[in-house]
Amino acid sequence: MTPSTSPLHIAFVGCGGIAYNQHAKAVLSCPDQFRVVAVCDPSRAHAEKLAERFGSDTAVFETMESMHDGVGTELDGVILTTPHDAHLPGGLFFLERGIPVLIEKPVTLNLEELRQLQAKERPGAFVQVGQMQRFDPEAWWLRDFVQSRERFGTPLTFDLNIWQNIHGYTRGNSDHWILNGRKAGGGICTSVGVHPLDILRFITGQDYINVTAKGRFDPPFTAGAESSCSALFEMSGGLTGTLHASYQPPRIPYAQRLVLFGERGSLFQNNKIGDYAGPYTMVSEDPHIDDFMAMFGDYTPIAEEVNKTYPDQKGSPFSLQLLHFREAILKGRTPTENTLEINFNTIAVLEAIAKSMQTGMTVSVEQLEGT
């Protein structure tokens, strides 16, 4: 184990866009905490491109086996950013060798795979799920604001939106793995809808208990991957609401929005086109207004309150997620956030959405035993 005062030795498995554009940036923002000793990808060109970001001493491999043979004894942890169907075999490979692994969302294609990973975890060898939005200080503040109930009251209803132009994302590549339901585990809901679905759980402290969903399955998607979805949910605390998700808007880039209404307060995320999410605004006043114009009162941005509450939490959610991974590795324990157990209901609701789209029926969301 690397001493706590030294950089952790980590490796990347999967060297595509999310690794290059986000996780690598997070690592480079923490130079005293991490050293990338190796990268691995079946495409050597992709691996070499990522390795260039970390310096000439970063080893390049094309298989996990050759990487482990070469640098396995040096590794403190692995960041796994492969296509979704490779999350399970990659996670099992490193857990079986006693190496902690941070796996990009969705952590697995289904609950059966999640349980396979759980069965391989042991002290010092664990999975942290890459639901990075749980490491946004705005999400922490919203969680406290909503769950304290003092200003927000009982949560009543919500609306989640997620949009992205799939042709722009794939650059017209009709063979991209994300279009194939067997490789991606689904369509829009699994690949990006997982973010607002998960962050709503985090903010409200409630789990999904049933869902009714309708989807479209238009080209270029194949193998049962939905191109769009509209879904209605009931949650464990009585909260109800909707998800509207689509890969079909002609020009919209990735855009995410959350709206949540309570007895006394409201949250509203208002995106400008080109912003992937946020910022959040809120209002929390006497709801029993009797003046028409009072409905037009300004919502207040939460940024100032967030900065006051968490003045020392700087960096991107990807960076804060990575530092949490480091802390868990150094302490030889599972993370306190984004464990497989915590992520169970997020994967379960994705399964239920898919089943409801297939059957046209309301589907109960499988619950974690003991909850």
DRENVORO-238150 format. One record per residue (C-alpha): residue number from 1; residue in three letters; x, y, z. Coordinates in Angstrom, 1 decimal. Each point is the difference from the previous one (the first is absolute). Example, Ala and Ser with C-alpha at 12.3 -4.5 7.8 and 13.67 -1.06 7.14 Angstrom:
<zalos>
ZALO,resi,resn,u,v,w
ZALO,1,ALA,12.3,-4.5,7.8;
ZALO,2,SER,1.4,3.4,-0.7;
</zalos>
This chain:
<zalos>
ZALO,resi,resn,u,v,w
ZALO,1,MET,0.0,0.0,0.0;
ZALO,2,THR,1.3,3.4,-0.9;
ZALO,3,PRO,0.7,2.2,3.1;
ZALO,4,SER,-2.7,2.6,0.6;
ZALO,5,THR,2.4,2.9,-0.7;
ZALO,6,SER,0.9,-1.4,-3.5;
ZALO,7,PRO,-2.0,0.0,-3.2;
ZALO,8,LEU,-2.2,-3.1,-0.5;
ZALO,9,HIS,1.1,-2.0,-3.0;
ZALO,10,ILE,-3.1,-0.5,-2.3;
ZALO,11,ALA,-0.8,-1.2,-3.5;
ZALO,12,PHE,-2.6,0.7,-2.6;
ZALO,13,VAL,-1.9,-2.8,-1.7;
ZALO,14,GLY,-1.9,1.5,-2.9;
ZALO,15,CYS,1.5,3.0,-1.7;
ZALO,16,GLY,-3.0,1.6,-1.8;
ZALO,17,GLY,-1.5,3.4,0.4;
ZALO,18,ILE,-1.2,-0.1,3.6;
ZALO,19,ALA,3.5,-1.1,1.1;
ZALO,20,TYR,1.8,2.6,-2.1;
ZALO,21,ASN,-2.3,3.0,0.6;
ZALO,22,GLN,-1.2,-0.5,3.6;
ZALO,23,HIS,1.9,-2.6,2.1;
ZALO,24,ALA,3.4,0.9,-1.3;
ZALO,25,LYS,-0.7,3.7,0.7;
ZALO,26,ALA,-1.0,-1.0,3.6;
ZALO,27,VAL,3.2,-2.0,0.5;
ZALO,28,LEU,2.1,2.9,-1.3;
ZALO,29,SER,-1.7,2.4,2.3;
ZALO,30,CYS,1.3,-2.1,3.0;
ZALO,31,PRO,3.7,-0.5,-1.0;
ZALO,32,ASP,1.1,-0.7,3.6;
ZALO,33,GLN,-2.6,-2.6,0.6;
ZALO,34,PHE,0.2,-2.2,-3.2;
ZALO,35,ARG,2.5,-1.4,-2.4;
ZALO,36,VAL,-1.2,-1.8,-3.2;
ZALO,37,VAL,2.4,-2.9,-0.5;
ZALO,38,ALA,-1.9,-1.6,-2.9;
ZALO,39,VAL,-2.9,0.2,-2.4;
ZALO,40,CYS,-1.7,-2.8,-1.9;
ZALO,41,ASP,-2.3,-0.1,-3.0;
ZALO,42,PRO,-0.4,-2.4,-3.0;
ZALO,43,SER,0.6,3.0,-2.2;
ZALO,44,ARG,3.7,0.7,0.5;
ZALO,45,ALA,-0.5,3.4,-1.6;
ZALO,46,HIS,-2.6,1.0,2.6;
ZALO,47,ALA,2.2,-1.3,2.8;
ZALO,48,GLU,3.1,1.9,-1.2;
ZALO,49,LYS,-2.0,3.2,-0.4;
ZALO,50,LEU,-1.2,-0.2,3.6;
ZALO,51,ALA,3.5,-1.0,1.3;
ZALO,52,GLU,1.4,3.2,-1.5;
ZALO,53,ARG,-1.9,2.0,2.5;
ZALO,54,PHE,1.9,-1.6,2.9;
ZALO,55,GLY,3.5,-0.1,-1.2;
ZALO,56,SER,2.5,-2.3,-1.8;
ZALO,57,ASP,0.3,-2.4,2.9;
ZALO,58,THR,-3.7,-1.1,-0.3;
ZALO,59,ALA,0.0,-3.6,-1.3;
ZALO,60,VAL,-2.4,-0.9,-2.9;
ZALO,61,PHE,-1.8,-3.4,-0.2;
ZALO,62,GLU,-2.7,-1.5,-2.2;
ZALO,63,THR,-1.4,-2.6,2.5;
ZALO,64,MET,-0.7,-0.1,3.7;
ZALO,65,GLU,2.0,-3.2,0.3;
ZALO,66,SER,3.2,1.5,-1.5;
ZALO,67,MET,-0.5,3.2,2.1;
ZALO,68,HIS,-0.3,-2.0,3.2;
ZALO,69,ASP,3.0,-2.1,-0.9;
ZALO,70,GLY,2.0,3.2,-0.7;
ZALO,71,VAL,-1.0,2.3,2.9;
ZALO,72,GLY,-2.5,-1.9,2.1;
ZALO,73,THR,2.2,0.0,3.1;
ZALO,74,GLU,0.2,3.8,-0.2;
ZALO,75,LEU,-3.7,0.7,-0.2;
ZALO,76,ASP,-2.0,1.6,2.8;
ZALO,77,GLY,-3.2,0.4,-2.0;
ZALO,78,VAL,-1.5,0.0,-3.5;
ZALO,79,ILE,-2.4,2.3,-1.8;
ZALO,80,LEU,-2.2,-2.0,-2.3;
ZALO,81,THR,-1.5,1.9,-2.9;
ZALO,82,THR,-0.8,-2.6,-2.6;
ZALO,83,PRO,-3.3,-0.6,-1.9;
ZALO,84,HIS,-2.7,-1.1,2.4;
ZALO,85,ASP,0.1,-3.7,-0.8;
ZALO,86,ALA,3.6,-0.1,1.0;
ZALO,87,HIS,-0.6,1.4,3.5;
ZALO,88,LEU,-0.8,-3.4,1.5;
ZALO,89,PRO,3.0,-2.0,-1.4;
ZALO,90,GLY,2.4,2.9,0.7;
ZALO,91,GLY,-1.3,0.5,3.6;
ZALO,92,LEU,0.2,-3.8,0.7;
ZALO,93,PHE,3.6,-0.1,-1.4;
ZALO,94,PHE,1.3,2.6,2.4;
ZALO,95,LEU,-2.0,-1.0,3.1;
ZALO,96,GLU,1.2,-3.6,-0.4;
ZALO,97,ARG,3.5,1.4,0.1;
ZALO,98,GLY,-0.6,2.2,3.1;
ZALO,99,ILE,0.0,3.3,-1.8;
ZALO,100,PRO,-2.7,2.7,0.7;
ZALO,101,VAL,-1.8,1.3,-3.1;
ZALO,102,LEU,-2.0,3.2,-0.9;
ZALO,103,ILE,-2.5,-1.1,-2.6;
ZALO,104,GLU,-1.8,2.6,-2.2;
ZALO,105,LYS,-3.8,0.1,0.0;
ZALO,106,PRO,-2.0,-2.2,-0.5;
ZALO,107,VAL,2.1,-2.2,2.2;
ZALO,108,THR,-1.6,-3.1,-1.6;
ZALO,109,LEU,-2.6,-0.9,-2.6;
ZALO,110,ASN,-2.4,-1.5,2.6;
ZALO,111,LEU,-0.4,-1.1,3.6;
ZALO,112,GLU,1.3,-3.5,-0.7;
ZALO,113,GLU,3.3,1.4,-1.0;
ZALO,114,LEU,0.1,2.4,2.9;
ZALO,115,ARG,-0.4,-2.9,2.4;
ZALO,116,GLN,2.9,-1.8,-1.7;
ZALO,117,LEU,2.2,3.0,0.8;
ZALO,118,GLN,-1.3,0.1,3.6;
ZALO,119,ALA,1.0,-3.6,0.4;
ZALO,120,LYS,3.6,0.7,-0.9;
ZALO,121,GLU,0.4,3.1,2.3;
ZALO,122,ARG,2.2,-0.5,3.1;
ZALO,123,PRO,1.9,2.3,2.3;
ZALO,124,GLY,2.3,2.2,-2.1;
ZALO,125,ALA,-1.5,-1.2,-3.3;
ZALO,126,PHE,-3.3,1.9,-0.7;
ZALO,127,VAL,-2.0,1.8,-2.7;
ZALO,128,GLN,-0.7,3.7,0.1;
ZALO,129,VAL,-2.8,0.9,-2.5;
ZALO,130,GLY,0.7,2.9,-2.3;
ZALO,131,GLN,-3.2,2.0,0.7;
ZALO,132,MET,2.1,3.2,0.2;
ZALO,133,GLN,-2.9,2.4,0.5;
ZALO,134,ARG,-0.3,-1.2,3.6;
ZALO,135,PHE,3.3,1.8,0.6;
ZALO,136,ASP,-1.3,3.4,-1.2;
ZALO,137,PRO,-0.2,2.4,3.1;
ZALO,138,GLU,-3.3,1.3,-1.5;
ZALO,139,ALA,-1.4,-3.5,0.3;
ZALO,140,TRP,1.2,-0.2,3.6;
ZALO,141,TRP,-1.8,3.3,0.8;
ZALO,142,LEU,-3.2,-1.0,-1.8;
ZALO,143,ARG,0.0,-3.3,2.0;
ZALO,144,ASP,0.1,1.8,3.3;
ZALO,145,PHE,-2.5,2.7,-1.2;
ZALO,146,VAL,-2.5,-2.6,-1.1;
ZALO,147,GLN,0.4,-2.7,2.7;
ZALO,148,SER,0.0,2.4,2.9;
ZALO,149,ARG,-3.6,0.9,-1.0;
ZALO,150,GLU,0.1,3.2,2.0;
ZALO,151,ARG,0.0,2.3,-3.0;
ZALO,152,PHE,-1.0,-2.5,-2.8;
ZALO,153,GLY,-2.7,-2.0,1.7;
ZALO,154,THR,-1.0,-3.5,-1.2;
ZALO,155,PRO,1.1,-0.6,-3.6;
ZALO,156,LEU,-3.1,-0.4,-2.2;
ZALO,157,THR,0.9,-0.3,-3.7;
ZALO,158,PHE,2.9,0.3,-2.5;
ZALO,159,ASP,0.9,0.1,-3.6;
ZALO,160,LEU,3.3,-1.2,-1.4;
ZALO,161,ASN,1.2,0.8,-3.5;
ZALO,162,ILE,3.0,-1.3,-2.0;
ZALO,163,TRP,0.7,0.7,-3.6;
ZALO,164,GLN,2.8,-0.5,-2.5;
ZALO,165,ASN,0.4,-0.1,-3.7;
ZALO,166,ILE,1.3,-3.5,-0.6;
ZALO,167,HIS,1.3,0.7,-3.5;
ZALO,168,GLY,2.3,2.8,1.3;
ZALO,169,TYR,1.1,-2.2,2.8;
ZALO,170,THR,1.0,-3.0,-2.2;
ZALO,171,ARG,1.2,2.3,-2.8;
ZALO,172,GLY,-2.2,-1.9,-2.4;
ZALO,173,ASN,1.6,-3.4,0.8;
ZALO,174,SER,-2.9,-2.5,-0.3;
ZALO,175,ASP,2.1,-2.8,1.5;
ZALO,176,HIS,0.7,1.9,3.2;
ZALO,177,TRP,-0.4,-2.3,3.0;
ZALO,178,ILE,-2.3,2.3,1.8;
ZALO,179,LEU,-2.7,-0.6,-2.7;
ZALO,180,ASN,0.0,-3.7,0.7;
ZALO,181,GLY,-2.3,-1.1,2.9;
ZALO,182,ARG,2.1,-3.1,0.7;
ZALO,183,LYS,3.2,2.0,0.5;
ZALO,184,ALA,-1.5,3.1,1.6;
ZALO,185,GLY,-2.6,-1.8,2.1;
ZALO,186,GLY,-2.7,2.1,-1.4;
ZALO,187,GLY,-0.4,3.4,-1.6;
ZALO,188,ILE,-0.5,3.5,1.3;
ZALO,189,CYS,-1.1,-1.0,3.5;
ZALO,190,THR,3.1,-2.2,0.7;
ZALO,191,SER,2.6,2.1,-1.7;
ZALO,192,VAL,-1.0,3.5,1.3;
ZALO,193,GLY,-3.4,-0.2,1.7;
ZALO,194,VAL,1.8,-1.8,2.8;
ZALO,195,HIS,1.4,3.4,1.1;
ZALO,196,PRO,-3.2,1.9,0.9;
ZALO,197,LEU,-1.6,-3.3,1.2;
ZALO,198,ASP,2.8,-0.5,2.5;
ZALO,199,ILE,0.5,3.6,1.1;
ZALO,200,LEU,-3.7,0.2,0.9;
ZALO,201,ARG,0.4,-2.9,2.3;
ZALO,202,PHE,3.0,1.7,1.6;
ZALO,203,ILE,-1.8,3.3,0.5;
ZALO,204,THR,-3.3,-1.4,1.3;
ZALO,205,GLY,1.3,-3.1,1.9;
ZALO,206,GLN,-2.8,-2.0,-1.7;
ZALO,207,ASP,0.1,-3.1,-2.2;
ZALO,208,TYR,-2.1,-0.9,-3.0;
ZALO,209,ILE,-2.7,-2.6,0.7;
ZALO,210,ASN,-1.9,-0.2,-3.3;
ZALO,211,VAL,0.1,1.4,-3.6;
ZALO,212,THR,-2.2,0.2,-3.1;
ZALO,213,ALA,2.0,0.8,-3.1;
ZALO,214,LYS,-0.5,0.4,-3.8;
ZALO,215,GLY,2.8,0.2,-2.4;
ZALO,216,ARG,1.0,0.4,-3.7;
ZALO,217,PHE,2.5,-2.3,-1.6;
ZALO,218,ASP,1.0,1.9,-3.1;
ZALO,219,PRO,3.2,-0.4,-2.1;
ZALO,220,PRO,2.9,0.2,0.3;
ZALO,221,PHE,-0.7,-1.9,3.3;
ZALO,222,THR,0.0,-3.8,-0.1;
ZALO,223,ALA,-0.4,-3.0,2.3;
ZALO,224,GLY,-2.8,1.5,2.1;
ZALO,225,ALA,1.7,3.3,0.8;
ZALO,226,GLU,-2.6,2.8,0.4;
ZALO,227,SER,0.5,3.3,-1.9;
ZALO,228,SER,-2.4,1.8,2.4;
ZALO,229,CYS,-2.0,-0.7,3.1;
ZALO,230,SER,-2.8,1.5,2.1;
ZALO,231,ALA,-0.5,-1.5,3.4;
ZALO,232,LEU,-2.1,0.5,3.1;
ZALO,233,PHE,1.4,-1.0,3.5;
ZALO,234,GLU,-1.1,-0.5,3.5;
ZALO,235,MET,2.7,0.2,2.7;
ZALO,236,SER,0.3,-1.4,3.5;
ZALO,237,GLY,-1.0,3.2,1.8;
ZALO,238,GLY,-3.1,0.6,-2.1;
ZALO,239,LEU,1.8,2.3,-2.5;
ZALO,240,THR,-1.3,-0.4,-3.6;
ZALO,241,GLY,1.3,1.4,-3.2;
ZALO,242,THR,1.2,-0.4,-3.6;
ZALO,243,LEU,3.0,-0.6,-2.1;
ZALO,244,HIS,0.1,1.3,-3.6;
ZALO,245,ALA,3.2,-1.2,-1.8;
ZALO,246,SER,0.9,0.2,-3.7;
ZALO,247,TYR,2.9,-0.5,-2.3;
ZALO,248,GLN,-2.1,1.4,-2.9;
ZALO,249,PRO,0.1,3.8,0.3;
ZALO,250,PRO,1.5,1.3,-3.3;
ZALO,251,ARG,2.7,2.3,1.5;
ZALO,252,ILE,-0.1,-0.1,3.8;
ZALO,253,PRO,3.3,-0.9,1.7;
ZALO,254,TYR,0.0,-1.9,3.3;
ZALO,255,ALA,-2.4,1.8,2.2;
ZALO,256,GLN,-1.4,-1.1,3.4;
ZALO,257,ARG,-2.7,1.7,2.2;
ZALO,258,LEU,-1.6,-0.8,3.3;
ZALO,259,VAL,-3.2,1.6,1.3;
ZALO,260,LEU,-1.2,-0.9,3.6;
ZALO,261,PHE,-2.9,1.4,1.9;
ZALO,262,GLY,-0.7,-0.3,3.7;
ZALO,263,GLU,-2.7,1.2,2.4;
ZALO,264,ARG,2.0,3.2,0.7;
ZALO,265,GLY,2.8,0.2,-2.5;
ZALO,266,SER,0.9,-0.5,-3.6;
ZALO,267,LEU,3.2,-0.8,-1.9;
ZALO,268,PHE,0.5,0.8,-3.7;
ZALO,269,GLN,3.0,-0.8,-2.2;
ZALO,270,ASN,0.0,2.4,-3.0;
ZALO,271,ASN,2.5,-0.9,-2.7;
ZALO,272,LYS,1.3,2.3,-2.6;
ZALO,273,ILE,0.5,-1.8,-3.3;
ZALO,274,GLY,3.5,-1.4,0.0;
ZALO,275,ASP,0.1,-0.4,3.8;
ZALO,276,TYR,-0.2,-3.7,1.0;
ZALO,277,ALA,-1.8,0.8,3.3;
ZALO,278,GLY,-0.9,2.7,2.4;
ZALO,279,PRO,0.1,2.5,1.6;
ZALO,280,TYR,-2.6,-0.8,2.7;
ZALO,281,THR,-2.3,2.7,1.4;
ZALO,282,MET,-2.4,-0.4,2.9;
ZALO,283,VAL,-2.9,1.7,1.7;
ZALO,284,SER,-1.2,-0.7,3.6;
ZALO,285,GLU,-2.7,2.3,1.3;
ZALO,286,ASP,-3.6,-0.3,1.3;
ZALO,287,PRO,-1.7,-2.0,-2.7;
ZALO,288,HIS,-3.5,1.3,0.8;
ZALO,289,ILE,0.3,3.1,-2.1;
ZALO,290,ASP,-3.1,1.9,-0.9;
ZALO,291,ASP,1.5,2.6,-2.4;
ZALO,292,PHE,0.2,-0.8,-3.7;
ZALO,293,MET,3.2,1.9,-0.5;
ZALO,294,ALA,1.7,-1.8,2.9;
ZALO,295,MET,0.3,-3.1,-2.2;
ZALO,296,PHE,2.5,1.9,-2.1;
ZALO,297,GLY,2.5,0.5,2.8;
ZALO,298,ASP,3.6,-0.7,-1.0;
ZALO,299,TYR,1.5,-3.3,0.8;
ZALO,300,THR,3.4,0.3,1.9;
ZALO,301,PRO,3.2,-1.6,-1.4;
ZALO,302,ILE,1.4,-2.4,2.6;
ZALO,303,ALA,3.6,0.6,-0.9;
ZALO,304,GLU,0.7,2.5,2.7;
ZALO,305,GLU,-1.4,-2.2,2.7;
ZALO,306,VAL,1.9,-3.0,-1.3;
ZALO,307,ASN,3.3,2.0,0.1;
ZALO,308,LYS,-0.7,1.1,3.6;
ZALO,309,THR,-0.8,-3.6,1.1;
ZALO,310,TYR,2.9,-1.7,-1.8;
ZALO,311,PRO,2.7,2.7,-0.3;
ZALO,312,ASP,2.8,-2.6,-0.1;
ZALO,313,GLN,-1.5,-2.4,-2.6;
ZALO,314,LYS,1.7,1.1,-3.2;
ZALO,315,GLY,0.4,-1.8,-3.3;
ZALO,316,SER,-2.3,-1.8,-2.4;
ZALO,317,PRO,-2.3,-2.9,1.1;
ZALO,318,PHE,2.3,-2.3,-1.9;
ZALO,319,SER,3.0,1.2,2.2;
ZALO,320,LEU,-2.0,-0.3,3.3;
ZALO,321,GLN,-1.2,-3.4,-1.0;
ZALO,322,LEU,3.6,-1.1,-0.7;
ZALO,323,LEU,1.2,1.4,3.4;
ZALO,324,HIS,-2.7,-2.1,1.7;
ZALO,325,PHE,1.3,-3.0,-1.8;
ZALO,326,ARG,3.5,0.8,1.2;
ZALO,327,GLU,-1.2,0.3,3.6;
ZALO,328,ALA,-1.7,-3.3,-0.1;
ZALO,329,ILE,3.1,-1.7,-1.4;
ZALO,330,LEU,2.3,1.5,2.6;
ZALO,331,LYS,-2.4,-1.1,2.8;
ZALO,332,GLY,-0.4,-3.5,-1.4;
ZALO,333,ARG,-3.8,0.2,0.1;
ZALO,334,THR,-2.9,0.4,-2.4;
ZALO,335,PRO,-1.0,3.6,-0.9;
ZALO,336,THR,-2.7,1.7,2.1;
ZALO,337,GLU,-1.6,1.2,-3.2;
ZALO,338,ASN,-0.8,-1.7,-3.3;
ZALO,339,THR,0.4,-3.5,1.2;
ZALO,340,LEU,-1.7,-2.9,-1.9;
ZALO,341,GLU,-2.6,-0.2,2.7;
ZALO,342,ILE,-0.8,3.7,-0.3;
ZALO,343,ASN,-0.3,-0.3,-3.8;
ZALO,344,PHE,-2.3,-3.1,0.2;
ZALO,345,ASN,-3.3,2.0,-0.4;
ZALO,346,THR,1.5,2.0,-2.9;
ZALO,347,ILE,0.7,-3.2,-2.0;
ZALO,348,ALA,-3.3,-1.5,1.1;
ZALO,349,VAL,-2.0,2.9,-1.3;
ZALO,350,LEU,1.8,-0.2,-3.4;
ZALO,351,GLU,-1.0,-3.7,-0.2;
ZALO,352,ALA,-3.6,0.9,0.9;
ZALO,353,ILE,-0.2,2.8,-2.6;
ZALO,354,ALA,1.2,-2.5,-2.7;
ZALO,355,LYS,-2.5,-2.6,1.1;
ZALO,356,SER,-2.8,2.5,0.0;
ZALO,357,MET,0.8,1.3,-3.5;
ZALO,358,GLN,0.0,-3.6,-1.2;
ZALO,359,THR,-3.3,-1.1,1.7;
ZALO,360,GLY,-2.0,3.2,0.2;
ZALO,361,MET,-0.7,-0.8,3.6;
ZALO,362,THR,0.8,1.7,3.3;
ZALO,363,VAL,3.1,-1.8,1.5;
ZALO,364,SER,1.1,-0.2,3.6;
ZALO,365,VAL,3.6,1.0,0.6;
ZALO,366,GLU,2.0,-2.8,1.7;
ZALO,367,GLN,1.1,1.1,3.5;
ZALO,368,LEU,3.2,-0.7,1.8;
ZALO,369,GLU,-0.5,-2.7,2.6;
ZALO,370,GLY,-0.5,1.5,3.5;
ZALO,371,THR,-1.3,3.3,-1.2;
</zalos>
